[in-house]
Amino acid sequence: MVLDRAHYQPPGRMVDVGSHRLHLYCIGKGSPTVVLEAAAPGWSIYWSLVQPEVAEVTRVCAYDRVGLGWSERGPLPRTGQRMADELHRLLERAGIAGPYILVGHSFGGFVARLYRQDHPNDVVSIVLVDAGHESQLRQAEFRAFVNAGKSLLPLFRAMTIVGMPRLSASFDHLPPLLAEHEHNVSEGVRSMLRAGWLRTSYPTTLTDESDALVDPLEQIRRVSSLGDLPLVVLTATGPVWWPDMPGAVNPVKFRKMWLDLQQDLTKLSSNSRQVFADQSSHFIPFDQPELVITAIRRLVETAHQKSTENR
């Protein structure tokens, strides 16, 4: 809504990447620079519990993909390669030079891996936060999960246009998924989250990314391994993986499938370790942000040690 945009100004800066502008928010000082890539339904504000803590040890940048948060809409289709290219132009035009530690949550893990494939010399380590796997759509339970969500998007968009979610939010009646996101954040962040969710472009953007999901999975399959790049795989193992899991999904089968895929991600690098978030849903940056913070800080220390050894 126009009033929301006027009231909630972007905390960072708008950077022209060609046909559109993306919102980039960087705080802290030092190197390497940590780049935060949000999950498919999220944007920079989804890192609000992580970014300030990481900024105490180095520079950390979060941004909004096309059509999310404060970023403008951009060209279609929303392929993984296009997103990785946009991230590169964003950092380049903003003057944010490497080396980088890439942190990708869920869908953001695909973007991080594609970026590293194109710019291997700029990336010193990666954190995959309950990240997606290229074989997930080959799994029946994951297909059921995705299809259930996609079927609701047209209804969500229609309801947003007529203002029904805004009315519900005014009475604090939110879907379980969104209500869980709000649980641990400040009132100020809560207001910005709601403003982002209630934008009429939000369900359209989710549809755009969902429609192109097959493409990044195919692109990732052609990506080589990470060699011995330091890699941390953070995996959600809390009692509930998704707060409002569709009824068509068997949660027991889904959990086994997801844990198997997460374990497989550790094979991307010969220098990997897996950390289990036993109190988290899929949204670890909200549920157990301290695990993400600790993983990043350790990789920053490792990068500093290597830099000192090479002098």
NUNU-641367 format. One record per residue (C-alpha): residue number from 1; y, z, x. Coordinates in steps of 0.25 Angstrom, whole numbers, plus 5000, padded with zeros to 4 digits. Example, Ala and Ser with C-alpha at 12.3 -4.5 7.8 and 13.67 -1.06 7.14 Angstrom:
<gumi num="1" north="4982" up="5031" east="5049"/>
<gumi num="2" north="4996" up="5029" east="5055"/>
END
This chain:
<gumi num="1" north="5000" up="5000" east="5000"/>
<gumi num="2" north="5014" up="4997" east="5004"/>
<gumi num="3" north="5018" up="5012" east="5003"/>
<gumi num="4" north="5007" up="5016" east="5012"/>
<gumi num="5" north="5011" up="5007" east="5023"/>
<gumi num="6" north="5025" up="5012" east="5022"/>
<gumi num="7" north="5021" up="5026" east="5022"/>
<gumi num="8" north="5009" up="5025" east="5033"/>
<gumi num="9" north="5015" up="5018" east="5045"/>
<gumi num="10" north="5005" up="5013" east="5056"/>
<gumi num="11" north="5004" up="5024" east="5066"/>
<gumi num="12" north="5003" up="5013" east="5077"/>
<gumi num="13" north="5008" up="5000" east="5079"/>
<gumi num="14" north="5006" up="4986" east="5072"/>
<gumi num="15" north="5002" up="4976" east="5082"/>
<gumi num="16" north="5002" up="4961" east="5080"/>
<gumi num="17" north="4989" up="4954" east="5083"/>
<gumi num="18" north="4992" up="4940" east="5079"/>
<gumi num="19" north="4991" up="4938" east="5064"/>
<gumi num="20" north="4992" up="4953" east="5060"/>
<gumi num="21" north="4996" up="4967" east="5065"/>
<gumi num="22" north="4986" up="4978" east="5068"/>
<gumi num="23" north="4989" up="4993" east="5069"/>
<gumi num="24" north="4987" up="5000" east="5082"/>
<gumi num="25" north="4988" up="5014" east="5084"/>
<gumi num="26" north="4987" up="5020" east="5099"/>
<gumi num="27" north="4990" up="5034" east="5104"/>
<gumi num="28" north="4987" up="5041" east="5117"/>
<gumi num="29" north="4988" up="5036" east="5131"/>
<gumi num="30" north="4978" up="5032" east="5142"/>
<gumi num="31" north="4967" up="5023" east="5145"/>
<gumi num="32" north="4957" up="5018" east="5140"/>
<gumi num="33" north="4963" up="5015" east="5126"/>
<gumi num="34" north="4954" up="5019" east="5115"/>
<gumi num="35" north="4954" up="5009" east="5104"/>
<gumi num="36" north="4949" up="5014" east="5090"/>
<gumi num="37" north="4942" up="5004" east="5081"/>
<gumi num="38" north="4940" up="5009" east="5066"/>
<gumi num="39" north="4929" up="5008" east="5056"/>
<gumi num="40" north="4929" up="4996" east="5046"/>
<gumi num="41" north="4936" up="5005" east="5035"/>
<gumi num="42" north="4946" up="5011" east="5045"/>
<gumi num="43" north="4958" up="5009" east="5054"/>
<gumi num="44" north="4966" up="5017" east="5064"/>
<gumi num="45" north="4968" up="5029" east="5056"/>
<gumi num="46" north="4953" up="5031" east="5056"/>
<gumi num="47" north="4954" up="5036" east="5070"/>
<gumi num="48" north="4964" up="5047" east="5067"/>
<gumi num="49" north="4955" up="5058" east="5071"/>
<gumi num="50" north="4951" up="5051" east="5084"/>
<gumi num="51" north="4963" up="5044" east="5089"/>
<gumi num="52" north="4973" up="5056" east="5092"/>
<gumi num="53" north="4962" up="5063" east="5100"/>
<gumi num="54" north="4958" up="5051" east="5108"/>
<gumi num="55" north="4973" up="5049" east="5111"/>
<gumi num="56" north="4973" up="5062" east="5119"/>
<gumi num="57" north="4965" up="5055" east="5130"/>
<gumi num="58" north="4969" up="5040" east="5130"/>
<gumi num="59" north="4976" up="5030" east="5121"/>
<gumi num="60" north="4969" up="5027" east="5108"/>
<gumi num="61" north="4972" up="5015" east="5099"/>
<gumi num="62" north="4967" up="5014" east="5084"/>
<gumi num="63" north="4970" up="5001" east="5076"/>
<gumi num="64" north="4969" up="4995" east="5062"/>
<gumi num="65" north="4960" up="4983" east="5060"/>
<gumi num="66" north="4966" up="4972" east="5052"/>
<gumi num="67" north="4969" up="4976" east="5038"/>
<gumi num="68" north="4967" up="4991" east="5040"/>
<gumi num="69" north="4976" up="5003" east="5042"/>
<gumi num="70" north="4990" up="4997" east="5046"/>
<gumi num="71" north="4985" up="4984" east="5051"/>
<gumi num="72" north="4988" up="4970" east="5044"/>
<gumi num="73" north="4977" up="4961" east="5039"/>
<gumi num="74" north="4972" up="4950" east="5048"/>
<gumi num="75" north="4964" up="4938" east="5049"/>
<gumi num="76" north="4950" up="4937" east="5043"/>
<gumi num="77" north="4938" up="4938" east="5044"/>
<gumi num="78" north="4938" up="4951" east="5051"/>
<gumi num="79" north="4928" up="4948" east="5061"/>
<gumi num="80" north="4924" up="4958" east="5072"/>
<gumi num="81" north="4929" up="4949" east="5083"/>
<gumi num="82" north="4943" up="4947" east="5076"/>
<gumi num="83" north="4944" up="4962" east="5075"/>
<gumi num="84" north="4941" up="4964" east="5090"/>
<gumi num="85" north="4951" up="4953" east="5094"/>
<gumi num="86" north="4962" up="4959" east="5085"/>
<gumi num="87" north="4959" up="4972" east="5092"/>
<gumi num="88" north="4961" up="4966" east="5106"/>
<gumi num="89" north="4974" up="4959" east="5101"/>
<gumi num="90" north="4979" up="4972" east="5096"/>
<gumi num="91" north="4977" up="4980" east="5109"/>
<gumi num="92" north="4982" up="4968" east="5117"/>
<gumi num="93" north="4995" up="4966" east="5109"/>
<gumi num="94" north="4997" up="4981" east="5108"/>
<gumi num="95" north="4996" up="4982" east="5123"/>
<gumi num="96" north="4984" up="4992" east="5123"/>
<gumi num="97" north="4976" up="4988" east="5135"/>
<gumi num="98" north="4962" up="4992" east="5138"/>
<gumi num="99" north="4953" up="4998" east="5143"/>
<gumi num="100" north="4949" up="5002" east="5129"/>
<gumi num="101" north="4939" up="5012" east="5123"/>
<gumi num="102" north="4935" up="5006" east="5110"/>
<gumi num="103" north="4931" up="5015" east="5098"/>
<gumi num="104" north="4925" up="5008" east="5086"/>
<gumi num="105" north="4921" up="5015" east="5073"/>
<gumi num="106" north="4911" up="5008" east="5064"/>
<gumi num="107" north="4916" up="4993" east="5062"/>
<gumi num="108" north="4926" up="4996" east="5073"/>
<gumi num="109" north="4914" up="4996" east="5083"/>
<gumi num="110" north="4912" up="4981" east="5081"/>
<gumi num="111" north="4926" up="4978" east="5085"/>
<gumi num="112" north="4925" up="4987" east="5097"/>
<gumi num="113" north="4913" up="4981" east="5102"/>
<gumi num="114" north="4918" up="4967" east="5100"/>
<gumi num="115" north="4931" up="4970" east="5107"/>
<gumi num="116" north="4924" up="4976" east="5119"/>
<gumi num="117" north="4915" up="4963" east="5119"/>
<gumi num="118" north="4928" up="4955" east="5121"/>
<gumi num="119" north="4935" up="4964" east="5130"/>
<gumi num="120" north="4925" up="4971" east="5138"/>
<gumi num="121" north="4934" up="4975" east="5150"/>
<gumi num="122" north="4944" up="4982" east="5141"/>
<gumi num="123" north="4934" up="4992" east="5134"/>
<gumi num="124" north="4929" up="5004" east="5142"/>
<gumi num="125" north="4920" up="5010" east="5131"/>
<gumi num="126" north="4917" up="5010" east="5116"/>
<gumi num="127" north="4915" up="5021" east="5105"/>
<gumi num="128" north="4907" up="5016" east="5093"/>
<gumi num="129" north="4910" up="5025" east="5082"/>
<gumi num="130" north="4898" up="5024" east="5072"/>
<gumi num="131" north="4901" up="5009" east="5074"/>
<gumi num="132" north="4894" up="4997" east="5067"/>
<gumi num="133" north="4882" up="4990" east="5073"/>
<gumi num="134" north="4880" up="4975" east="5073"/>
<gumi num="135" north="4867" up="4976" east="5065"/>
<gumi num="136" north="4872" up="4985" east="5054"/>
<gumi num="137" north="4872" up="4974" east="5044"/>
<gumi num="138" north="4858" up="4971" east="5047"/>
<gumi num="139" north="4854" up="4985" east="5041"/>
<gumi num="140" north="4852" up="4985" east="5026"/>
<gumi num="141" north="4858" up="4999" east="5025"/>
<gumi num="142" north="4871" up="4995" east="5032"/>
<gumi num="143" north="4872" up="4982" east="5023"/>
<gumi num="144" north="4871" up="4990" east="5011"/>
<gumi num="145" north="4882" up="4999" east="5016"/>
<gumi num="146" north="4891" up="4988" east="5019"/>
<gumi num="147" north="4888" up="4980" east="5006"/>
<gumi num="148" north="4891" up="4992" east="4998"/>
<gumi num="149" north="4904" up="4994" east="5004"/>
<gumi num="150" north="4908" up="4979" east="5003"/>
<gumi num="151" north="4905" up="4979" east="4989"/>
<gumi num="152" north="4916" up="4990" east="4986"/>
<gumi num="153" north="4927" up="4983" east="4994"/>
<gumi num="154" north="4932" up="4974" east="4983"/>
<gumi num="155" north="4932" up="4986" east="4973"/>
<gumi num="156" north="4940" up="4994" east="4983"/>
<gumi num="157" north="4950" up="4983" east="4986"/>
<gumi num="158" north="4952" up="4981" east="4971"/>
<gumi num="159" north="4954" up="4996" east="4969"/>
<gumi num="160" north="4963" up="4997" east="4980"/>
<gumi num="161" north="4972" up="4986" east="4975"/>
<gumi num="162" north="4974" up="4993" east="4962"/>
<gumi num="163" north="4976" up="5007" east="4969"/>
<gumi num="164" north="4964" up="5014" east="4964"/>
<gumi num="165" north="4960" up="5020" east="4978"/>
<gumi num="166" north="4975" up="5024" east="4980"/>
<gumi num="167" north="4974" up="5032" east="4967"/>
<gumi num="168" north="4961" up="5039" east="4971"/>
<gumi num="169" north="4966" up="5042" east="4984"/>
<gumi num="170" north="4978" up="5049" east="4978"/>
<gumi num="171" north="4969" up="5059" east="4972"/>
<gumi num="172" north="4960" up="5060" east="4984"/>
<gumi num="173" north="4949" up="5052" east="4978"/>
<gumi num="174" north="4943" up="5044" east="4990"/>
<gumi num="175" north="4930" up="5038" east="4993"/>
<gumi num="176" north="4921" up="5047" east="5001"/>
<gumi num="177" north="4922" up="5038" east="5013"/>
<gumi num="178" north="4938" up="5039" east="5013"/>
<gumi num="179" north="4938" up="5054" east="5009"/>
<gumi num="180" north="4929" up="5057" east="5022"/>
<gumi num="181" north="4939" up="5049" east="5031"/>
<gumi num="182" north="4950" up="5058" east="5026"/>
<gumi num="183" north="4943" up="5071" east="5028"/>
<gumi num="184" north="4947" up="5075" east="5042"/>
<gumi num="185" north="4960" up="5067" east="5044"/>
<gumi num="186" north="4975" up="5072" east="5042"/>
<gumi num="187" north="4983" up="5070" east="5030"/>
<gumi num="188" north="4991" up="5060" east="5037"/>
<gumi num="189" north="4979" up="5052" east="5041"/>
<gumi num="190" north="4973" up="5053" east="5027"/>
<gumi num="191" north="4985" up="5047" east="5021"/>
<gumi num="192" north="4984" up="5035" east="5031"/>
<gumi num="193" north="4969" up="5033" east="5028"/>
<gumi num="194" north="4972" up="5032" east="5013"/>
<gumi num="195" north="4983" up="5023" east="5015"/>
<gumi num="196" north="4974" up="5014" east="5023"/>
<gumi num="197" north="4963" up="5014" east="5013"/>
<gumi num="198" north="4971" up="5012" east="5001"/>
<gumi num="199" north="4978" up="4999" east="5007"/>
<gumi num="200" north="4974" up="4987" east="4998"/>
<gumi num="201" north="4970" up="4979" east="5011"/>
<gumi num="202" north="4960" up="4990" east="5015"/>
<gumi num="203" north="4948" up="4985" east="5007"/>
<gumi num="204" north="4952" up="4971" east="5010"/>
<gumi num="205" north="4951" up="4974" east="5025"/>
<gumi num="206" north="4938" up="4981" east="5023"/>
<gumi num="207" north="4932" up="4969" east="5016"/>
<gumi num="208" north="4937" up="4960" east="5027"/>
<gumi num="209" north="4930" up="4968" east="5038"/>
<gumi num="210" north="4918" up="4970" east="5029"/>
<gumi num="211" north="4917" up="4955" east="5026"/>
<gumi num="212" north="4917" up="4952" east="5041"/>
<gumi num="213" north="4907" up="4963" east="5045"/>
<gumi num="214" north="4896" up="4953" east="5049"/>
<gumi num="215" north="4905" up="4946" east="5059"/>
<gumi num="216" north="4907" up="4958" east="5069"/>
<gumi num="217" north="4892" up="4962" east="5068"/>
<gumi num="218" north="4889" up="4948" east="5072"/>
<gumi num="219" north="4899" up="4948" east="5083"/>
<gumi num="220" north="4894" up="4961" east="5088"/>
<gumi num="221" north="4880" up="4956" east="5090"/>
<gumi num="222" north="4885" up="4946" east="5100"/>
<gumi num="223" north="4892" up="4957" east="5108"/>
<gumi num="224" north="4886" up="4961" east="5121"/>
<gumi num="225" north="4883" up="4975" east="5124"/>
<gumi num="226" north="4893" up="4985" east="5130"/>
<gumi num="227" north="4885" up="4986" east="5143"/>
<gumi num="228" north="4888" up="5000" east="5149"/>
<gumi num="229" north="4901" up="5002" east="5141"/>
<gumi num="230" north="4903" up="5017" east="5137"/>
<gumi num="231" north="4899" up="5017" east="5122"/>
<gumi num="232" north="4899" up="5029" east="5113"/>
<gumi num="233" north="4892" up="5027" east="5099"/>
<gumi num="234" north="4897" up="5037" east="5089"/>
<gumi num="235" north="4887" up="5038" east="5077"/>
<gumi num="236" north="4889" up="5045" east="5064"/>
<gumi num="237" north="4877" up="5054" east="5060"/>
<gumi num="238" north="4884" up="5063" east="5050"/>
<gumi num="239" north="4878" up="5066" east="5036"/>
<gumi num="240" north="4885" up="5055" east="5029"/>
<gumi num="241" north="4888" up="5041" east="5036"/>
<gumi num="242" north="4896" up="5035" east="5025"/>
<gumi num="243" north="4903" up="5045" east="5015"/>
<gumi num="244" north="4900" up="5036" east="5003"/>
<gumi num="245" north="4888" up="5028" east="5007"/>
<gumi num="246" north="4884" up="5017" east="4997"/>
<gumi num="247" north="4872" up="5020" east="4988"/>
<gumi num="248" north="4865" up="5008" east="4993"/>
<gumi num="249" north="4864" up="5013" east="5007"/>
<gumi num="250" north="4852" up="5022" east="5011"/>
<gumi num="251" north="4860" up="5033" east="5019"/>
<gumi num="252" north="4847" up="5037" east="5027"/>
<gumi num="253" north="4844" up="5022" east="5031"/>
<gumi num="254" north="4858" up="5019" east="5034"/>
<gumi num="255" north="4859" up="5031" east="5043"/>
<gumi num="256" north="4847" up="5027" east="5051"/>
<gumi num="257" north="4852" up="5013" east="5052"/>
<gumi num="258" north="4866" up="5017" east="5057"/>
<gumi num="259" north="4860" up="5027" east="5067"/>
<gumi num="260" north="4851" up="5016" east="5073"/>
<gumi num="261" north="4863" up="5006" east="5074"/>
<gumi num="262" north="4872" up="5017" east="5081"/>
<gumi num="263" north="4861" up="5019" east="5091"/>
<gumi num="264" north="4860" up="5005" east="5094"/>
<gumi num="265" north="4875" up="5004" east="5097"/>
<gumi num="266" north="4873" up="5013" east="5109"/>
<gumi num="267" north="4865" up="5002" east="5115"/>
<gumi num="268" north="4877" up="4994" east="5116"/>
<gumi num="269" north="4880" up="5001" east="5129"/>
<gumi num="270" north="4872" up="5007" east="5140"/>
<gumi num="271" north="4883" up="5018" east="5141"/>
<gumi num="272" north="4883" up="5023" east="5127"/>
<gumi num="273" north="4881" up="5036" east="5120"/>
<gumi num="274" north="4880" up="5039" east="5105"/>
<gumi num="275" north="4887" up="5051" east="5098"/>
<gumi num="276" north="4883" up="5056" east="5084"/>
<gumi num="277" north="4893" up="5060" east="5074"/>
<gumi num="278" north="4885" up="5070" east="5066"/>
<gumi num="279" north="4896" up="5074" east="5057"/>
<gumi num="280" north="4901" up="5060" east="5054"/>
<gumi num="281" north="4901" up="5049" east="5044"/>
<gumi num="282" north="4903" up="5035" east="5049"/>
<gumi num="283" north="4917" up="5039" east="5051"/>
<gumi num="284" north="4916" up="5047" east="5064"/>
<gumi num="285" north="4931" up="5046" east="5067"/>
<gumi num="286" north="4934" up="5054" east="5055"/>
<gumi num="287" north="4922" up="5063" east="5054"/>
<gumi num="288" north="4920" up="5067" east="5069"/>
<gumi num="289" north="4932" up="5061" east="5077"/>
<gumi num="290" north="4929" up="5070" east="5088"/>
<gumi num="291" north="4917" up="5062" east="5092"/>
<gumi num="292" north="4925" up="5049" east="5093"/>
<gumi num="293" north="4936" up="5056" east="5101"/>
<gumi num="294" north="4926" up="5062" east="5111"/>
<gumi num="295" north="4918" up="5049" east="5113"/>
<gumi num="296" north="4932" up="5042" east="5116"/>
<gumi num="297" north="4937" up="5053" east="5125"/>
<gumi num="298" north="4924" up="5053" east="5133"/>
<gumi num="299" north="4925" up="5037" east="5135"/>
<gumi num="300" north="4940" up="5039" east="5139"/>
<gumi num="301" north="4935" up="5049" east="5150"/>
<gumi num="302" north="4925" up="5039" east="5154"/>
<gumi num="303" north="4935" up="5028" east="5155"/>
<gumi num="304" north="4944" up="5037" east="5164"/>
<gumi num="305" north="4933" up="5041" east="5173"/>
<gumi num="306" north="4929" up="5026" east="5175"/>
<gumi num="307" north="4943" up="5022" east="5178"/>
<gumi num="308" north="4945" up="5033" east="5188"/>
<gumi num="309" north="4932" up="5029" east="5195"/>
<gumi num="310" north="4936" up="5015" east="5196"/>
<gumi num="311" north="4949" up="5018" east="5203"/>
END
